[in-house]
Amino acid sequence: MTLAALAAHIVAAETDQTRWKLVWEFLEEYRWEPATTRVGLLQDEPGQTGDLRWDALLAALAEHLLAQVDLAPPDWVETRVLRRAWFPAELAIHRADALAWAPAAFRKHGVYLSVHDLAAA
């Protein structure tokens, strides 16, 4: 699944719970892709989801994954930054964890999701 396809699935999903499952599925598929094809999954700009939070999350995800292989993010990620931080976690303890452990790319885009949550996906 490409990041652009993920965006289309997010638009079609009816609940945030389903959207998160799609993100985790993308990450799982990404990890199983050969290293030579992973970058191609992140390059095309995803369509807008209709929710700025999810648009910023997709940009943060692309930037984070590309940084892991020492590549610059595509230009399209630069415009997808939240003005107000988004903490997807509902419990205060998880929000504190996200505040302490959110990867730099996620912080830059205003999405506070713990690196532990990304690794558990």
Kinemage of the C-alpha trace (Angstrom):
@kinemage 1
@onewidth
@group {chain A} dominant
@subgroup {mainchain}
@vectorlist {calphas} color= white
{ca met a 1} P 0.000 0.000 0.000
{ca thr a 2} L 1.332 3.455 -0.856
{ca leu a 3} L 0.856 6.453 1.389
{ca ala a 4} L -1.465 7.906 -1.272
{ca ala a 5} L -3.598 4.746 -1.128
{ca leu a 6} L -3.615 4.966 2.668
{ca ala a 7} L -5.039 8.496 2.415
{ca ala a 8} L -7.856 7.239 0.198
{ca his a 9} L -8.640 4.474 2.696
{ca ile a 10} L -8.624 6.998 5.555
{ca val a 11} L -11.170 9.130 3.676
{ca ala a 12} L -13.422 6.107 3.194
{ca ala a 13} L -13.167 4.950 6.825
{ca glu a 14} L -16.074 5.838 9.075
{ca thr a 15} L -14.318 5.908 12.442
{ca asp a 16} L -10.964 6.951 13.851
{ca gln a 17} L -10.548 3.426 15.175
{ca thr a 18} L -10.682 2.119 11.612
{ca arg a 19} L -8.325 4.889 10.452
{ca trp a 20} L -5.751 3.853 13.068
{ca lys a 21} L -6.039 0.224 12.007
{ca leu a 22} L -5.303 1.314 8.446
{ca val a 23} L -2.223 3.262 9.588
{ca trp a 24} L -0.956 0.230 11.520
{ca glu a 25} L -1.639 -1.977 8.485
{ca phe a 26} L 0.354 0.424 6.290
{ca leu a 27} L 3.280 0.322 8.723
{ca glu a 28} L 3.194 -3.465 8.867
{ca glu a 29} L 3.156 -3.766 5.069
{ca tyr a 30} L 5.898 -1.129 4.799
{ca arg a 31} L 8.163 -3.134 7.096
{ca trp a 32} L 7.775 -6.229 4.908
{ca glu a 33} L 8.518 -4.412 1.651
{ca pro a 34} L 12.006 -4.809 0.203
{ca ala a 35} L 14.207 -1.822 1.031
{ca thr a 36} L 14.443 -1.004 -2.667
{ca thr a 37} L 10.687 -0.341 -2.966
{ca arg a 38} L 9.933 1.341 0.374
{ca val a 39} L 10.869 4.879 -0.699
{ca gly a 40} L 8.517 4.683 -3.666
{ca leu a 41} L 5.603 4.086 -1.312
{ca leu a 42} L 6.137 7.513 0.269
{ca gln a 43} L 6.932 9.830 -2.631
{ca asp a 44} L 3.536 10.565 -4.215
{ca glu a 45} L 1.519 13.216 -2.453
{ca pro a 46} L -1.548 11.739 -0.799
{ca gly a 47} L -4.860 13.434 -1.458
{ca gln a 48} L -6.379 15.547 1.273
{ca thr a 49} L -8.335 13.505 3.814
{ca gly a 50} L -10.700 16.281 4.826
{ca asp a 51} L -9.149 16.378 8.290
{ca leu a 52} L -6.006 18.438 8.860
{ca arg a 53} L -4.896 16.114 11.662
{ca trp a 54} L -4.758 13.078 9.387
{ca asp a 55} L -3.109 15.103 6.617
{ca ala a 56} L -0.375 16.144 9.071
{ca leu a 57} L -0.013 12.575 10.307
{ca leu a 58} L 0.583 11.322 6.757
{ca ala a 59} L 3.255 13.982 6.228
{ca ala a 60} L 4.911 13.153 9.548
{ca leu a 61} L 4.849 9.474 8.714
{ca ala a 62} L 6.506 10.033 5.333
{ca glu a 63} L 9.149 12.323 6.820
{ca his a 64} L 9.855 9.953 9.710
{ca leu a 65} L 10.214 6.857 7.536
{ca leu a 66} L 12.428 8.635 5.008
{ca ala a 67} L 14.630 10.025 7.782
{ca gln a 68} L 15.297 6.457 8.908
{ca val a 69} L 17.097 5.865 5.607
{ca asp a 70} L 18.755 9.305 5.560
{ca leu a 71} L 16.544 10.744 2.806
{ca ala a 72} L 14.972 14.178 2.674
{ca pro a 73} L 11.185 14.329 2.708
{ca pro a 74} L 9.275 15.179 -0.464
{ca asp a 75} L 8.221 18.816 -0.866
{ca trp a 76} L 4.550 18.063 -0.237
{ca val a 77} L 5.126 17.400 3.490
{ca glu a 78} L 6.092 21.015 4.216
{ca thr a 79} L 2.546 22.401 4.019
{ca arg a 80} L 0.964 19.797 6.279
{ca val a 81} L 1.684 21.224 9.724
{ca leu a 82} L -0.894 21.672 12.456
{ca arg a 83} L -1.197 25.001 14.220
{ca arg a 84} L -2.430 23.290 17.356
{ca ala a 85} L -0.832 20.083 18.610
{ca trp a 86} L -2.782 16.871 18.224
{ca phe a 87} L -2.471 14.181 20.862
{ca pro a 88} L -4.308 11.142 19.469
{ca ala a 89} L -4.017 9.256 22.772
{ca glu a 90} L -7.007 9.605 25.068
{ca leu a 91} L -5.380 8.719 28.384
{ca ala a 92} L -3.224 11.308 30.137
{ca ile a 93} L -0.421 8.796 30.733
{ca his a 94} L -0.253 8.044 27.004
{ca arg a 95} L -0.221 11.739 26.190
{ca ala a 96} L 2.716 12.234 28.547
{ca asp a 97} L 4.499 9.355 26.826
{ca ala a 98} L 3.822 10.947 23.426
{ca leu a 99} L 5.100 14.306 24.641
{ca ala a 100} L 8.352 12.678 25.756
{ca trp a 101} L 8.805 10.203 22.911
{ca ala a 102} L 7.271 11.662 19.747
{ca pro a 103} L 9.794 11.448 16.888
{ca ala a 104} L 11.090 14.764 15.542
{ca ala a 105} L 9.138 14.500 12.292
{ca phe a 106} L 5.889 14.086 14.215
{ca arg a 107} L 6.669 16.997 16.539
{ca lys a 108} L 7.438 19.172 13.512
{ca his a 109} L 3.994 18.447 12.078
{ca gly a 110} L 2.203 18.906 15.404
{ca val a 111} L 1.293 15.245 15.857
{ca tyr a 112} L 2.262 13.830 19.236
{ca leu a 113} L 2.386 10.096 18.806
{ca ser a 114} L 4.913 8.088 20.768
{ca val a 115} L 7.654 6.229 18.945
{ca his a 116} L 6.569 3.258 21.067
{ca asp a 117} L 3.138 3.357 19.431
{ca leu a 118} L 4.761 3.371 15.993
{ca ala a 119} L 6.977 0.425 16.886
{ca ala a 120} L 4.048 -1.551 18.287
{ca ala a 121} L 2.060 -1.149 15.088
